[in-house]
Amino acid sequence: MATFKACVRRPRKDGFWQVYIRVTHRRTAGFIKTDKMVTKKELTKENEIKDPFVQRYCSDLIIRYNTLLNTKDYERWSVTQIIDYLTTESDDICFSDYARIHIDRMINRGQVRNSRNYKYAIGSLELYLGTNKVMFSQLTSAVVNNWIKTLSGTKRAKEQYPVCLRQVFRAAIEEFNDYDAGVLRIKTNPWMKVKIPEADDTTKRAISPEECREFFAAPLPETKQIEPLSELGRDVAMLVLCLGGINTVDLYNLKKEDFRNGCICYNRAKTKGSRRDKAYIEMRVEPVLKPLFDKYKTEENDPFLFRFHKRFSTSDSLNANANTGIKQICKSMGLSKDKFYCVYTFRHTWGTVAQNDCGATIADVGFAMNHSHGHSVTRGYLKIDFSPAWELNAKVIDFILFSKKKSKQGIAKDIDEPEEKLFRLSKKMMVYARAYYKGEVIAELTDIGFGTVDSVISKLAKDLPPTIPVRAAVQFRIKNVDTGKEVVYERTKGKGF
């Protein structure tokens, strides 16, 4: 059991005595400093405090300390733990300060790129609250939800920023709260009542091989620059396209030691910290890239493979300037601003052409582009043969740069695209439709006059037997006889019809 007593310890140089609350627990003493002072006249010969005001203040403080401890099972605590609890119990912690500590720790662990998302997230929250000293107590579920609403116009930040701050919050709870000892410095957790929205689907940036050929064949716009950004943009785009959709950060970081036996061998920066195999890949360098490798090669004593670091201080700077150069070419080609390409256009194009025009499966594309595709554990202990990726890369390069073959991209169907965007009806077209339940045709029609799929389903639904249970699923198979296209929809009784 802890006991408390008001006391003084030693006089200061100015003659005043600092007042303390002595805490004794398990035969060990500790001291809590108060903001009160007494003089020698206000002490007895035994140095006991006799000032009534200070006595009353200390008595009230001791009562408060006892009340706080009575709510805890502190028997196994040390004196230091008791003092920490009593002196910090009512102190609020600064979320902003802790978030910056968390970000610094991420940087020290090598998560530099990821840490930027956390930095932007805390900056967004501070801007919303109008202070760079956001306290944990301010982060109620209502405040967090209202802040998330301000991000609704963004594509990724509305999900990414709240996720980052939730991770910071969890780390703080783990660090400051000791549930075994009953010490709760952070008393609330708003995230239990916060719904984080999903980010928008990734924009499909791929262009057709025909458009790609036009881009690389386009004359560079006139400029007075010695090293034009348009030239840089074209060259970086070619490197990305012909190296299996490599990222600019990996181009920037490539070392001479990574170029072995005609292949670049590297760990993908974006995912190497989260995968068992460190996101390792080897990609063969095709002959078409030899002029660019010679053009950007570094001096013998330079460890980097390319001289991008001589001109740009970071990989982000390289990416931004390459994008500027690509946009300059797009402008000179007469493209509208909303159709301008970027570096990622050529990564997406590589994957799209590989699948649409070179016969690759989605798994083949994911392997060549160094996606984990759910096999990170297996990849962690296999000696991978990357030659299938090399062969696919060569096929993509040949199709785009060394042929005039017409691509299939114009008729490629997006797997996430709603059927309504692919299947069209008009009232002049003949429709043949059937409704199925348990594999049996239960309604059928052949007619014209339908402008939408829903109108066909509504017509069929009127002929369905009433014995179909509520919430049971019925399949509707609809064929546009004039075009030959057919689609299948599923509706639930009581909800869809």
N, C-alpha and C positions, 0 to 999 in steps of 0.2 A: 504494500500500500504506500502510495506517495504522500509525503507530508510537506507542508509549505510553511515558511516563516519569513517575515520581513527582516532584513538585516543590512548592515553596512560592512565593508571589507577593509578599506584603507583610505586615508585622507588623500585628496588631490593636492597638487602644488598650491592651488589658490585657497586651501583651507576647507573646502566643501567636501562632504562625504556623499558618494553616490549610493542611492538606495537600490537594493536588489531583493528579489524573492528567491530564497534558497529552496531548492527542490531536493528532497532526499527520497531515494527509492532503492531498495535492495542494497542497503548499506553504502550507497554511493551518492555523493552530493553534486549538484550542479546549480548554476545561478542564472536567473533571468533579470536582465537589466531593466529598470523602470526609468521614467523621465523625471523622477523626484530627486531633490538634493536636501541635505540637512547640514547644519553646522554643528560644531562640538557642543554648543549650548543646548542643542535639541537632542542630545544623547545622554544616557545615564553613564555612571562610572564603568559599567560593564559593556558600554557601547550599544545599549539597547535604544531603539527609537522611542522618544517620548512626545514628539510633536503630534497633537491629536489629529490634525488634518492629514498628515502623511500616514498615520496609523489607520485612519478611516479608509483612505484610498487603497492602502495595501490589503486591508481586510476585504474590501469589495473585490479586489483583484484575485485574492485567494479563493473567495467564494466562487467566482466565475471559473477559475481553473478547476476547482473540484467538480463543478457542474459539468464542465466539458469532459473530464475524465470519467465521470460516472456513466457516461453513455458509451464508454469503450471498455473492451477487455484488454487492459494494458499491463497485466501482471508480468508478462514476458518481455515487455519493452525495457530498453535501457533508459537511463536518465536522459541521455542525448535525444533519444526518440521522443520522450515525453516533452522535452523542452521544444523540439522542432515542431511537434504537433500543436502545443499551446501557443507558440509565437507566430505560427504561420497559418493557423486554422482560419483566421478571418482575412488573410491576405489574398487578394486576387492576383492571378498570374497573367502576365502580358502574352497574349497569343502571338502578336506580331514578333516580339523578341524571340519567342521559342521557335516560331516558324523559320526565322532566319538562322537560328542555330541548327535546326533540322536540315536546312538547305546546305549549310556549310559542311555538315557531316556527309551529305550526299556527294558533294564535290570531292571531299577527301576520299570517298569510296570509289571514285572514278565515274560517278553518274552525273557528269557535267551537263550533258545535253538534256537529260531528264530533269535535272534540277531547275532548268529554265522554266519549265511548265509550272513548277511550284512557285517560282519567283513571280511569274505573271499572275498566278492565281491569288497570291497574297496581296499583290498590288491592286488587283481588281476589287478585292474585298475592302481594302483600306480606302480606295477611292469612293466606294459606295457609302462607307460609314463616315468618311470625312476625317479620318485620323490615321496616323501611322503607329498608333499605340492601341490596337484593338485588344481588349481584355477577354479572357475566357468567359466571364460572366455576361458579356454582351452577346455572345453567340447563342441565342435562343433559337428554337426551331422556326419561329416566326421571322426572325431577322434573316436567318440563312435561306429560308424559302423565298423571301422577298428579294434577296440578293440574286438568287438563281433566276428569278423572273427577269431581271435586267439582262441576263445573258441569253434570253430566248431567241434573239435575232442572230446569234452566232451558230456556226455549223458544228464545231467540235468543243468549244470552250464551255458550253452549257453542261456538258458531261465531264470534260476533262478537269476543269477548275474545281468543282465541288469534290471530285474524287481525290484530287491532290490535297485539299484542305482536310478532308476526312482522314486521310492517312496521317497528316500532321497531328490531328486531334487524337487519333488512336495512339500514336507514339507518345504524346504528352501524358495521356491517361496511364499508359504502362509505366512511364518514368516517375510520375508524381504520386499516383495512387497506390497504396499498399493495402490491398483488400484483406490480406491475412492479418495485418496489424490494425485494420480499421481506420487507416489514415487516408482521408479523401480530400486532397487538395483541390481537385477539379470535381465539382459536385454534380454538374449537369452534363448530359450528352444529347445535344439537339438532333443528332443524326438518326435517332430512332424514329423521328417523325418527319424526316426530310426525304422527299422523293427526288432522286437525281434523274433528270431526263436523259434519254438516249441521244447520242450524237447523230447527225444526219449521215446518210449513206455517203461513202466516198465518191466524189465526183469522178465519172469515167473520163479520163483525160486522153485516152488513146485516139490517134488519128489513123487514117487508112494508109497503106503502103504508097498509094498514089500521091497523097498529100505529103508523105514523108519524102518521096523522091523530089517533089516540087521544092520542098524546103531546102534540101541539100544542094539542089541545082540552082537556087536563087542567087543572083549576084549580091555581094555584100554592099550595103548602102555606103555612100561616100562619107568620109570623115577625115578630120585632121589628126586624129589620134595615131600615135606610132604603133600601138598595139590595140587595135579597135576591139571594143567589147563585142561587136557583132561577130568578129572572127573567133573570139574566145567562146561565145555562145554556141556557134556552129561546131567548133571542135569538141567542146564538152558534150554536146548533144550526140555527136558521132561516137565518142568514147562510151557514153552511157548505153547507147543503142547496140553497139557491137561488143560489149562486155556483159551481156546478159542482164542489162538493166541495172548496172551497178549504181550505187548512190554517190553523190558528189563528196560526201564526207569520207568515203572509202577511197575515192580517187585522190583526194587531198592527202590522206594519211599513208598511202602506199610507200613502202620503203624498197630500196634496191634488193634487199634480202627477200622481199615478197615476190620477186619476179624470178621464177626458177623453171628451167626446162621449157621455156616458151609459154609458161602459164603464170598468171597472177594468183597468189595463194594468200588469202587474208581472212580475218574474222570480221564479219559485218558489224559495224559500230553500233547500229541501232538495237541489235538484239543479242550481242555477244554476252552481255551481263546477265541475261535471263534464261539462257539455254545451256544445257549440259554439254553440248558439243561446241560451245563458244561461237556458234554461228559461223563455223569454218567452211570455206568453199575454195575450190580451185577452178579457174576459168581460163581456157586456152585463148591465147591472143591470135586472132586471125590476121592473115597478111595485109588486109585492108587497113589495119591500124598501125603498121610499121612506120609510115610517114609521120603520124601524130606522135608516136613514141619517140621518134628521133627529134621531132620539133620541140617537144617539151622536156626532154631528158635533162638531167642536172649534171654538174661537174662530178668528177671522179670522187672527190672527197666529201660530197654531199650525200647523206644517208637516204634522202628522199628520192623516190623514183621520178617524180615530176616536179617541175619548178614552180608549181602554183603557190607554194609557201613563200616564194621570193616576192610575189606581187600582192598576195592577200594574207592577212594576219590570221584568219580563221577559215575553217571550211564553210561556215555560214556566209562569210564574205565572198568566197569563191562562188557559192551557189547563187547568191543575190546578183552578182555581177554577170554570171553566165545567163541568168534569167533575163536581165536587162538586155544583153546582147541578142538573145533569142527573140525578144519582143521587137527589137529594132529591125530584125530581118522580117518578122511577121508584118510589121507596119509597111516596110518597103514592098512586100508582096501584095499589099492592098487588103489584108485581112482586117475585119472589124475588131475593135478592142476586146470584145467579149469572146473572140475566137483565138486570141493570142495563145501561143504555146508556152510551155515552161520546161525545165529540165525533166520534171516528172512525166511530162507528156511522152517522152521517148522510152522511159521505163515501162509505162503502161502500154505503149505501142508494141514493145518487144513481146510482152506477155500475150497481147491480143492476137498479134500475127502468128505467134507460135501455136496458139490454140486453133485459130480460125483457118489459117492458110497452110500450116506445116504439119497438121495432123497430130499435134501433141495433146495429151490429156491434161486436165487441170492439175493432176498430181505431177506430171512431167514439168509443167510450167512452174509450179511451186518449188520443185526440187532445184531447177535451174536458177530460179530467182532467190534461192536460199531462204525460203520460208520454212518454218519448222513443221508445218502441216501435221501436227499431232504425233510425230515420231521422234521427239527430241531425246527421249530416254534411249531409244534404239540407236539413234545416230551418235549418242555419247560413247558407245563402246564398239561401233563398227569402223572398219577401215573402208571409207567410202570410195567407190569408183565414180569419179565425176565425168567420165568420158561421154555418157549419154547427154549431159548438159552441154558439153562442147559441140557434139554433133547437132543438137537442136539449135544452138546459137549460130552455127555455120549455115543451117537451113534458113533461119530468119534473115541473116545477112544476105544470102544469095537471093532470097525472094524479094527483099526490099530494094537492094542496091544493084543487083546484077540480073534483073529480069524486068519484063514489062507485063508480067502476069497480072490479071485483074483480081483484086482481093474479094473475099467473101464478107468483108466487114459490113458492107451495106445491108446484108440480109441477116447478119448475126443477131440472135435474140438474146436479150439480157435475161438471165435466169430469175432476177428479182422484179422484172417488169410485169405489171399487171396484165392479165390476159386481155382486158378491154383495149389495151394499146396495140395489141397484135391482131385482134380479131374484130372485123368490121361488119356491120349489117346495114342495109338500107331497105326501105319499104318495097323496093322494086326487085329485091333479091329473093330467090327461093330458099326456104329454110326447111331442113329435115331435122326434127328433134325428137328425142326419146328420154323418158324418165325411168330410172332403174332403182329398184329396192331389193336388196338381197340378191342382186344379180339378175333379177327378172324385170322385163319391160312392163311397166304399169301404166304408162301413158305415152302417146305418140302423136306427132302431127307433121304434116307437110303443107306449107302454105307460104304466102308472101304477106307483106304489110307489117313486118317487124323492124323497128328502127334500132332497138337495143336488145341486148341479151336478157335483161330483166323482163322485158315484155314477153319474150318467148317462155321464160320460166314461169311467169304469172299465168300464161295461157295453159301450160301443161299442168300447173298446180291445181287448176280448177277440176281437172279430170282424175286427180289422185284419189284412191280409195280412202274413206275415213278411218279405216282400221290401222293406218300407220300411226304409231305412238308419237306423242309429243316428245321433242328433242331427238327423234330419230333422224338419221342422215339419209338423204336421197340424192342420187347422182343424176345430173342432167347433161346429156350428150347432145351437142348442137353442131350441126354442119351447115355451112354456107354452100349450097349446091352449086352456085355459079362460080365460086372461086376454088371450091374443093377443100377449103380449110375447115378443120373441125376442132372443137374445144370441149372440155369436160368441166362442169362446175358441180360443187357439192353444196347443198343447202340443208338446214336443219328445220324440222317442223316446229312451228311456234316462234321461230326467229327469222328464218330465211324465206318462209312461205306459210 
